[in-house]
């Protein structure tokens, strides 16, 4: 179905270009190295030879299609003061599902530290109530400019963000490289999304701005015309009491709050 906000002539030109750009895009943009150097010895010559042989002879079909590169921020749901930058390499499985490997950077040395599944609003509505508590909303990440696709032309990045409006993610981090851990330790951590201004640590955003040249405020301004597409989402208020004093933005509303009856006058 054609998006009603895009003229037919522009859509006919845009989508083939977007498909080509996404197919060619992996970790484009400024380099961001890993957060920590893992424990362990340097690989031996024997290991290097075995790795080269495996690359030449074994199938890597399962890794094909992980071409969409996104960068955002994740707080941990049980401890939202534990926050990290997340580099996603994603494969769009179908119109309603994407699966992503998460890294702490975008260079060859980046550490694999988690995974995320992204589903459409349509699929989210099919989930039982108990399951929905694992899935975080995405509208704030998009409208605030925090979620970006480095290396894409602005028009292609914005159209990609349009397709992710009202979507949800289920994210597990297994390695706190941002804390300096040299190995993946402890239990997997369920990550969440930021949903208000002031929830993410300013230094986290500033560090990415300096290292990768990403102007989240410019992207926020450019995406304001996506606000009318935003629907109330489950989980927007999940961290509200844990990260007090934050400021909501237009278009980001908790589904429970939207459904609650208005208070009587007086």
PyMOL commands that set and color helices and strands:
alter all, ss='L'
color gray80, all
select helices_A, chain A and resi 8-24+45-57+61-63+121-124+129-132+139-143+154-164+177-179+202-212+216-222+224-229+255-259
alter helices_A, ss='H'
color red, helices_A
select strands_A, chain A and resi 68-76+83-94+97-103+112-119+136-137+168-173+189-192
alter strands_A, ss='S'
color yellow, strands_A
deselect
rebuild
show_as cartoon
